[in-house]
Amino acid sequence: MSAENGGGTHRQGRLARWLRGRRPKETADTGGREALLLAAARAGLPLAPAAHPAPGYRCSCDRVGCPTPARHPVSFAWQTQSTTDRAQIERWARHQPQANFITATGMVHDVLDVPLEAGAEALESLLSAGVEVGPVAESDDGRMLFFTLTRGTPEDEDEWWPCELDSHPETADEHPGMRWHCRGSYVLVPPARLPGDDGRQVRWLRGPEHRLPDPLTLLEALTDACSRHAGTQPDHAASAWPLRH
């Protein structure tokens, strides 16, 4: 038992060192916030203002028992409000200096959202194999976000590719392994602040200047890593579900 635990600790330490080595120096500070948001918009990620943390692990929306504090859009019309327009994003950023921002998925991009340790393992493997990975964000709540091209929105609804990995923000807790954010979903875009007094953030590991890859080029590595992660930590993760065609 002790040998197994020691091996897990060693593996976690190695992944932590690898992540620190790749983490950009610029974090979610106010000086770089607007520049990072505009860089995401230039890459085609549609943005909209989101809530931000309030003292006492509360959300700025002041909703009692907010289920996703500081992680949800400000407006119910976030899907139509989301934009890449520079002037609009500058206005939002300057008039709402504390706001986080979300990016709406399923328009230009999707996001494959996995546990942090599984994501770090897969990312290291993919980069070592020379696979085009694209933008990747790290969240201090234990998740890693892989930004990919979207599966699209075909005119014929019968051609829509349903998948049991599809995740919506309100069902995120039901998908502790891999979550596939596509049409009708969203994620926080860096830089973003998370609730708590410990300065938790969402930050880029690989910025939006990287080209969005086809999600299928990453899927096998991510699902395999999630399965291994679930096997070693059954209380915190679950393996990804198979695709349905």
RODO-2510 file (C-alpha; in nm, 4 decimals, decimal comma):
residues 245
     n   res          X          Y          Z
     1     m     0,0000     0,0000     0,0000
     2     s     0,2758     0,2434     0,0948
     3     a     0,4633     0,1722    -0,2273
     4     e     0,1506     0,2422    -0,4308
     5     n     0,0870     0,5666    -0,2462
     6     g     0,4471     0,6673    -0,2908
     7     g     0,4204     0,6067    -0,6646
     8     g     0,1089     0,8223    -0,6854
     9     t     0,2762     1,1005    -0,4914
    10     h     0,5804     1,0841    -0,7164
    11     r     0,3613     1,0984    -1,0280
    12     q     0,1636     1,3955    -0,8947
    13     g     0,4865     1,5750    -0,8057
    14     r     0,6263     1,5193    -1,1544
    15     l     0,3079     1,6534    -1,3156
    16     a     0,3063     1,9547    -1,0858
    17     r     0,6664     2,0367    -1,1787
    18     w     0,5857     1,9931    -1,5485
    19     l     0,2869     2,2264    -1,5199
    20     r     0,4882     2,4905    -1,3383
    21     g     0,7507     2,4761    -1,6108
    22     r     0,4917     2,5442    -1,8819
    23     r     0,2774     2,7972    -1,6945
    24     p     0,3009     3,1474    -1,8451
    25     k     0,4322     3,4230    -1,6208
    26     e     0,1316     3,6459    -1,6906
    27     t    -0,1655     3,5555    -1,4742
    28     a    -0,5114     3,6998    -1,4229
    29     d    -0,3959     4,0406    -1,2991
    30     t    -0,5702     4,3601    -1,3927
    31     g    -0,2810     4,4829    -1,6092
    32     g    -0,3042     4,1997    -1,8595
    33     r    -0,6768     4,1293    -1,8383
    34     e    -0,7970     4,3354    -2,1320
    35     a    -0,5082     4,2271    -2,3554
    36     l    -0,5806     3,8603    -2,2830
    37     l    -0,9519     3,9026    -2,3507
    38     l    -0,8831     4,0771    -2,6818
    39     a    -0,6373     3,8042    -2,7782
    40     a    -0,9111     3,5454    -2,7204
    41     a    -1,1521     3,7496    -2,9324
    42     r    -0,8968     3,7801    -3,2145
    43     a    -0,8711     3,4018    -3,2116
    44     g    -1,2459     3,3857    -3,2779
    45     l    -1,3691     3,2993    -2,9278
    46     p    -1,7026     3,4795    -2,8695
    47     l    -1,7051     3,6457    -2,5257
    48     a    -1,9672     3,7771    -2,2847
    49     p    -1,9427     3,9209    -1,9309
    50     a    -1,9772     3,6833    -1,6380
    51     a    -2,0189     3,7108    -1,2635
    52     h    -1,7197     3,7489    -1,0355
    53     p    -1,6322     3,6361    -0,6817
    54     a    -1,7706     3,8244    -0,3822
    55     p    -1,6401     3,8019    -0,0232
    56     g    -1,7277     3,4887     0,1684
    57     y    -1,7243     3,2489    -0,1275
    58     r    -2,0272     3,4281    -0,2674
    59     c    -2,1160     3,5315    -0,6200
    60     s    -2,1582     3,8880    -0,7430
    61     c    -2,5078     3,7967    -0,8663
    62     d    -2,6229     3,7889    -0,5009
    63     r    -2,8420     3,4898    -0,5724
    64     v    -2,8848     3,2941    -0,2503
    65     g    -2,7151     2,9591    -0,2964
    66     c    -2,5842     3,0381    -0,6461
    67     p    -2,4865     2,6923    -0,7802
    68     t    -2,1989     2,8205    -0,9954
    69     p    -2,0572     3,1272    -0,8161
    70     a    -1,8465     3,3509    -1,0433
    71     r    -1,8757     3,0971    -1,3254
    72     h    -2,1945     3,2043    -1,5062
    73     p    -2,2876     3,4822    -1,7529
    74     v    -2,4388     3,8053    -1,6287
    75     s    -2,7128     3,8091    -1,8936
    76     f    -2,9640     3,5366    -1,9764
    77     a    -2,9069     3,6401    -2,3411
    78     w    -2,5401     3,5374    -2,3286
    79     q    -2,5631     3,3231    -2,6449
    80     t    -2,6740     3,6156    -2,8626
    81     q    -2,4685     3,8649    -2,6633
    82     s    -2,1387     3,6757    -2,7098
    83     t    -1,9128     3,8558    -2,9545
    84     t    -1,5600     3,8975    -3,0852
    85     d    -1,6098     4,2691    -3,1519
    86     r    -1,3087     4,4535    -3,0118
    87     a    -1,4904     4,7768    -2,9243
    88     q    -1,7670     4,5955    -2,7363
    89     i    -1,5219     4,3814    -2,5388
    90     e    -1,3178     4,6898    -2,4478
    91     r    -1,6343     4,8627    -2,3214
    92     w    -1,7317     4,5620    -2,1114
    93     a    -1,3811     4,5204    -1,9723
    94     r    -1,3511     4,8870    -1,8732
    95     h    -1,7032     4,9357    -1,7407
    96     q    -1,7025     4,6029    -1,5503
    97     p    -1,3463     4,5858    -1,4164
    98     q    -1,4157     4,2944    -1,1797
    99     a    -1,6167     4,0813    -1,4221
   100     n    -1,5059     3,7416    -1,5400
   101     f    -1,5851     3,6501    -1,9003
   102     i    -1,7283     3,3350    -2,0524
   103     t    -1,6818     3,2097    -2,4049
   104     a    -1,9820     3,0481    -2,5722
   105     t    -1,8993     2,7060    -2,7157
   106     g    -2,0527     2,5400    -3,0193
   107     m    -2,0211     2,8476    -3,2420
   108     v    -1,6545     2,8504    -3,3388
   109     h    -1,5015     2,6189    -3,0841
   110     d    -1,5774     2,3399    -2,8397
   111     v    -1,3980     2,2677    -2,5127
   112     l    -1,2899     1,9285    -2,3818
   113     d    -1,2874     1,9721    -2,0049
   114     v    -1,0974     1,7103    -1,8004
   115     p    -0,9557     1,6631    -1,4487
   116     l    -0,6282     1,8505    -1,4082
   117     e    -0,4010     1,5536    -1,3517
   118     a    -0,5503     1,3588    -1,6438
   119     g    -0,5213     1,6671    -1,8652
   120     a    -0,1574     1,7231    -1,7707
   121     e    -0,0736     1,3622    -1,8523
   122     a    -0,2533     1,3789    -2,1874
   123     l    -0,1048     1,7168    -2,2772
   124     e     0,2484     1,5975    -2,2104
   125     s     0,1857     1,2866    -2,4225
   126     l     0,0255     1,4791    -2,7101
   127     l     0,3014     1,7394    -2,7260
   128     s     0,5686     1,4709    -2,7110
   129     a     0,4010     1,2962    -3,0057
   130     g     0,3968     1,6187    -3,2083
   131     v     0,0166     1,6468    -3,2108
   132     e    -0,1264     1,9937    -3,2770
   133     v    -0,2951     2,0644    -2,9449
   134     g    -0,4199     2,4230    -2,9597
   135     p    -0,5144     2,6514    -2,6694
   136     v    -0,5249     2,4951    -2,3221
   137     a    -0,6371     2,6585    -1,9970
   138     e    -0,5814     2,5473    -1,6385
   139     s    -0,8351     2,6114    -1,3644
   140     d    -0,7370     2,6127    -0,9979
   141     d    -1,0554     2,4208    -0,9168
   142     g    -0,8868     2,1135    -1,0631
   143     r    -0,9800     2,1179    -1,4309
   144     m    -0,7943     2,1558    -1,7611
   145     l    -0,9703     2,2935    -2,0693
   146     f    -0,8684     2,1928    -2,4227
   147     f    -1,0062     2,4337    -2,6842
   148     t    -1,0867     2,2704    -3,0210
   149     l    -1,2790     2,3371    -3,3380
   150     t    -1,6518     2,2894    -3,2968
   151     r    -1,8363     1,9908    -3,4343
   152     g    -2,0559     2,2432    -3,6107
   153     t    -2,4265     2,3128    -3,6333
   154     p    -2,5595     2,1398    -3,9436
   155     e    -2,8771     2,2606    -4,1117
   156     d    -3,0179     1,9101    -4,0928
   157     e    -3,0666     1,8397    -3,7221
   158     d    -3,0525     1,4655    -3,7971
   159     e    -2,6866     1,5147    -3,8881
   160     w    -2,6072     1,6566    -3,5456
   161     w    -2,3559     1,4340    -3,3729
   162     p    -2,4959     1,3626    -3,0272
   163     c    -2,2558     1,2480    -2,7613
   164     e    -2,2939     1,1415    -2,3991
   165     l    -1,9978     1,3663    -2,3222
   166     d    -2,2029     1,6780    -2,4028
   167     s    -2,2018     1,8997    -2,0978
   168     h    -2,3958     2,2062    -1,9967
   169     p    -2,2924     2,4268    -1,7059
   170     e    -2,5834     2,3213    -1,4884
   171     t    -2,4944     1,9519    -1,5350
   172     a    -2,1190     1,9877    -1,4873
   173     d    -2,1171     1,8064    -1,1533
   174     e    -2,2700     1,5032    -1,3245
   175     h    -1,9620     1,4702    -1,5460
   176     p    -1,6613     1,4530    -1,3129
   177     g    -1,4498     1,2837    -1,5810
   178     m    -1,4532     1,4369    -1,9283
   179     r    -1,7034     1,7064    -2,0226
   180     w    -1,7541     1,8108    -2,3849
   181     h    -1,8802     2,1682    -2,4001
   182     c    -2,0421     2,2300    -2,7369
   183     r    -2,3610     2,3975    -2,8551
   184     g    -2,5504     2,5708    -2,5742
   185     s    -2,2659     2,5572    -2,3245
   186     y    -1,9877     2,7873    -2,2111
   187     v    -1,6688     2,7987    -2,0041
   188     l    -1,4788     3,0725    -1,8255
   189     v    -1,2111     3,2224    -2,0485
   190     p    -0,8791     3,3350    -1,8969
   191     p    -0,8083     3,5459    -1,7101
   192     a    -1,0805     3,4657    -1,4567
   193     r    -1,1013     3,4664    -1,0787
   194     l    -1,2627     3,1848    -0,8794
   195     p    -1,4364     3,2119    -0,5410
   196     g    -1,2284     3,1889    -0,2245
   197     d    -0,9624     3,3839    -0,0422
   198     d    -0,6675     3,1952    -0,1910
   199     g    -0,6437     3,3778    -0,5246
   200     r    -0,7645     3,0895    -0,7386
   201     q    -0,7758     3,1594    -1,1117
   202     v    -0,8314     3,0260    -1,4615
   203     r    -0,5202     3,0892    -1,6724
   204     w    -0,3768     2,9945    -2,0100
   205     l    -0,1181     2,7184    -2,0310
   206     r    -0,1172     2,7541    -2,4095
   207     g    -0,2661     3,0780    -2,5337
   208     p    -0,5338     3,1446    -2,7960
   209     e    -0,2676     3,2188    -3,0571
   210     h    -0,2450     2,8414    -3,1100
   211     r    -0,4648     2,7062    -3,3894
   212     l    -0,7811     2,5220    -3,2841
   213     p    -0,7398     2,1483    -3,3585
   214     d    -0,9975     1,8908    -3,4603
   215     p    -1,1362     1,7499    -3,1316
   216     l    -1,0979     1,3931    -3,2560
   217     t    -0,7190     1,4315    -3,2674
   218     l    -0,7196     1,4813    -2,8886
   219     l    -1,0076     1,2606    -2,7824
   220     e    -0,8298     0,9254    -2,7515
   221     a    -0,5437     1,0625    -2,5411
   222     l    -0,7847     1,2510    -2,3158
   223     t    -1,0263     0,9622    -2,2636
   224     d    -0,7385     0,7219    -2,1921
   225     a    -0,5908     0,9635    -1,9387
   226     c    -0,9323     1,0139    -1,7766
   227     s    -0,9762     0,6385    -1,7483
   228     r    -0,6395     0,5981    -1,5783
   229     h    -0,7160     0,8911    -1,3504
   230     a    -1,0517     0,7401    -1,2572
   231     g    -0,8821     0,4110    -1,1792
   232     t    -0,6448     0,5706    -0,9300
   233     q    -0,8900     0,8217    -0,7821
   234     p    -1,2393     0,6673    -0,7951
   235     d    -1,3883     0,9199    -0,5531
   236     h    -1,2923     1,2230    -0,7593
   237     a    -1,3289     1,1291    -1,1242
   238     a    -1,5063     0,9011    -1,3664
   239     s    -1,3983     0,7675    -1,6986
   240     a    -1,5295     0,9290    -2,0130
   241     w    -1,8298     0,7806    -2,1856
   242     p    -1,8085     0,6305    -2,5347
   243     l    -1,9372     0,8318    -2,8282
   244     r    -2,2753     0,7563    -2,9815
   245     h    -2,3256     0,8026    -3,3571
***
